[in-house]
Amino acid sequence: MRPRITLVNYLLLSLPIWALALVAGKLTHTSLPYNVWALLWAAPMGLYLAARWIYFLVTLIWAILIEIVKAVRKRIARPD
């Protein structure tokens, strides 16, 4: 079984980046480090969640198509 990325683990992994952005923001007196941190934090999680949704939709569509093909084959094999 492969390890899964959970939201809690992802947040814990992103804490060092947040701390670095906090220190850099205090040193430079600008919000740019916060914006960079937000982008670095949100982009991978957004891509991960988008990939999971795409996988779910493709799997759902595939299952529906399989059921349609089964029904059509059964109907063709035994016409009423």
Contacts in CASP RR format, 6 or more apart in sequence:
PFRMAT RR
TARGET T0000
AUTHOR 0000-0000-0000
METHOD contacts of the structure
MODEL  1
MRPRITLVNYLLLSLPIWALALVAGKLTHTSLPYNVWALLWAAPMGLYLA
ARWIYFLVTLIWAILIEIVKAVRKRIARPD
5 48 0 8 1.000
10 45 0 8 1.000
14 40 0 8 1.000
14 41 0 8 1.000
17 37 0 8 1.000
17 40 0 8 1.000
17 41 0 8 1.000
18 37 0 8 1.000
18 41 0 8 1.000
20 33 0 8 1.000
20 37 0 8 1.000
21 33 0 8 1.000
21 34 0 8 1.000
21 36 0 8 1.000
21 37 0 8 1.000
22 33 0 8 1.000
24 33 0 8 1.000
25 31 0 8 1.000
25 32 0 8 1.000
25 33 0 8 1.000
25 34 0 8 1.000
END
